[in-house]
């Protein structure tokens, strides 16, 4: 698919996603179905396929990004974020943390201060394989409304960057 087509999908997805999150006005059934279709199309374009046995993508769109994240692990660690969603992110690293590990993340947002979030490791991949790079996935915990809006802004920025790459 061309970058122009990805840009068209993104321009339709972003306003629907904002309304889905903010609920003002709520999405109609048809709009929610279109949002789901757009999410699946974009996920496919970003190289995400449903896990074996699942017919659909996860609820949240995982957007590729190269943002930096900092976390405590035997001292302060820094790594790149492979992808970001409303519910969590995947950290690319050679020594992934074990599932169940709680974390305090600081995501460099390009703004004046990093986005700080609590998270827990939900899966890890020790070696790069067909499913993706080595690293670990986290789920955000106890996200406040303002933090959620900041996550959405990061996702929208990543979508804009992904749709403008030649």
N, C-alpha and C positions, 0 to 999 in steps of 0.2 A: 504494500500500500504506500502511496506517496505521502510525503510530508504535508502536502496540501490537504489530502484527505484526512490525515491525522488531525491537522489544525481544524478542519471542519467538525470532526467528531468532538474535539476538545471544546470548541466554541459552543456546541450544543449541550455538552455534558456539564460544564461548569455552572451555568445558571440553574439547571435542574438540580444539581448536587447541592448548591447553596439553599435552594428552596426546600429540598428534602431534609437538610439538616436544621434549618431555621423554622420550617413549618409555616412560613408566612408569605404567600398563602400555601396551604398544604398541596402536595402533588395529587392530581387526580389519578385514578387507576391506570388510565392510558399513559399519563406522564410517568408514573412509577415504572410501568412496563418498558417505556422508552429509555428511562434512566438505566434500568437493568441491562437492556440491550446494548446501550452505549458503553456501559462499564465492561461488559463482556468483549465487545469489539476492541476497545482500548487495551484491555488486559491481553488479548491475543496479539495485538500489535507490539506490546511491550515484552512479548515472549513468555507470558504466563499462561499455562494451560491448566485446566482443572486437574486436581489429584486423581489418580486412578480410582474408578468407582464413583466419582462425582460428576454429575452432568453439567454443573454450573460452577462459576467462579465463586470465590469467597465473597462475602457481603460487601467488603470494602475494596475499592480499586487500589492495587499496589502500583505506585508510580516510581519509575527509576529516578534516582538522584545521586549526587555525589557530595551531599552535605557531610560535614564532619560531626561526630558525636564524641563526647567525653564521658567517661564513667570510671568508678573506682574498681580496681582489680589489682590488688597488691600494689597500690599506688595509682595515681591518675593515668588512665589509658585513653588514647585517641584512636579512632578508626573512621572508616568511610561508611556511610549508609548506602546500602545497595538499593533498597526500595523503601518507600514510606506509604502508609495508609492512615486512615482515620483511627484505626484500632491499634497500630503498632508499627514496627519497622524491622528490617533485617540488617544486621551489622556484619560487614565483611571483615573477617579476621582469621588468622592461621590457628589460633588456639581458642575455640569457642567455649563459652560458659555452659554449664550444665543446666538443663531444664529445672525450673523451680527457683533459680537464683534471683533474688530481688536486686534491683538496680536503681540508682538515681542517675538519670541521663541529663546531659546538657547538650542540646542541639544548637550548633551555630546556625543562626537564622539569617545572617547578613544584616541584622538590625543592631541596635546598640547593646542589647543583652541577650544571652542565649536563652532558649526555651528550656525550662527545667521541668522534667516529668519523672514520676515514679513509674517503674515498669517491672515486669517479671519475665524471665527467659521461659519461653514456651516450647522451643525446639532448637536443636543445634545440628550442624553438619560439619563433621571433622575434616572431610576431604571434599575438594571440588569434584562435582560429578555432573551428570546430565540435568539434575534438578537445580544446579546453581553452584555458586562459590562456597568455600568454607566460611563458616560464621555461625551466627545465632539469631533467631527471631525473638522479639519481645512483644508483649502485649502491654499497652499503657494501662495504668491503674489510677483510679480516682481522679480523672481528668476534669478540671473545672471548666466552666463555660468559656472563659477568656482563653484558656490554654487550647481548647478545642478550636476556637476561631483562629488561633495562631497556627495550629496544625493544618487547618484548611487553607490558610494563606500559603504555607509552604508547599502544600500539594498543588495548588493552583500555579505557583511559580514553577514547580517542576514540570507540570503539564505544559505550560507555555514554552519552557525550554525544550522539552521533548518534541513539541510540534513545530519548532522553528529550526531544528538542526537540518542542514542540507543533506 
